[in-house]
Amino acid sequence: MPQAITLGELLIDFVASATDVGLEEAPGFVRAPGGAPANVAAGLAKLGLPAGFIGKVGDDPFGRFLRRTMADAGVDVTHTILAPEARTTLAFVASWSDGHKDICFYRHPGADILLEPQDIDAQYLSTAAVFHFGSVSLSQAPSRDATIHAVSVARNAGAFVSYDPNLRLGLWDSPEEAKQWIWHVMGRAHLAKLAEEEWQFITGTDSLEEGSKRLFDKGVELVVVTRGEKGCYFDNSRYRGHVEGLRVDTVDALGAGDGFVAAMLSRFIRSTDGPLKTLRALDEAGLRDIMQYANVAGALTTTKIGVIPALPTEQEIAVKMKAH
């Protein structure tokens, strides 16, 4: 059984073949498997950990390609459903060197939002030490209901719950609705990872310390903010600080946060005392060590087009850390 299970969207990213140009100016696109929670599952599998993915794709050429790609990456896809009633979601993506992205989704509806509560196998989910999800699956019903149900099952089973709001306002009916549902599940997460560009919208403040406190007040135990090449910020209400990133030759910034999350979660999964006990016992040095490891993984993810092909192995991270 998987040690980690993720749930959410699995889609095709059509990534602009040129960097630092918008979608209107892009000369062409490269097909790449994507979807933040799916990327995290693939990242964990590439790091040698048993990982599973729960979600729906269309029973179409793209959906079958995605399911096969995940399986080839080592992910358990027994709960990745091929849905005949809708097509696989597509996203066209242009990336800038500073990490900014221009994304246009084709999802009317996409198969990913048709995941239903009855599609969630509680017995399967309750075997995982770590459960990770994002907010894209909260943007529409019935996947919203399936996600909330799965979070409750995992949390009640004693799993370490990891949450990446992964804000994509274009998929929501309104910004207000996005904020409402993002916060609705915040209190069920032990770990919340936000990107710097999402911070002010989600927390309502530019202050990392004040925003973290608002998350702690909901029940989150560790807050991590990814800041692109500037590294990351961490705060567990006892220790907080910044860990510098490292410069690489960026080809495609998409998915850097997913590579970061996979590497970070791998360290919790591999901890001797288990993820939750480790989370609560970490001192500042332990937190910095995990964040440095995750920073390297996130940076390496930007060195190739597409996320899953670029997600690093443990050996690649070790080589880069030694050189750095």
Number of C-alpha atoms within 10 A of each C-alpha: 12 18 19 29 31 28 29 28 30 29 29 25 25 21 25 24 18 19 16 17 16 17 20 7 11 16 11 11 16 15 17 19 24 26 24 29 30 31 28 33 32 34 34 33 26 22 21 13 19 19 28 31 31 28 29 31 31 25 19 15 10 19 26 15 16 23 26 14 18 24 18 13 18 21 26 22 18 11 16 23 21 20 20 13 12 20 23 29 25 21 20 18 22 28 23 18 16 13 18 14 18 14 17 17 17 14 17 11 14 21 27 30 27 23 27 18 17 10 17 19 13 16 11 14 26 19 18 22 21 27 29 28 28 24 25 27 26 25 22 17 14 16 26 22 17 23 27 18 17 24 24 16 19 25 19 11 16 16 27 25 25 23 26 24 26 19 23 16 15 13 18 16 11 11 14 11 12 24 19 11 16 21 16 13 19 20 16 22 24 21 25 24 23 23 19 17 15 16 21 14 14 18 19 13 14 12 12 21 16 13 18 25 18 15 21 21 11 15 15 23 21 24 24 24 22 28 21 24 19 15 21 24 23 23 21 22 14 10 14 20 16 17 20 17 20 18 14 13 11 19 18 28 27 26 25 28 29 30 31 28 30 27 31 22 24 25 18 20 21 13 14 10 12 16 20 19 13 17 20 12 10 15 14 14 10 12 21 21 14 18 27 21 20 29 32 26 31 33 28 26 30 25 19 17 21 24 29 26 18 20 33 25 17 17 10 14 22 15 10 15 15 7 7 9
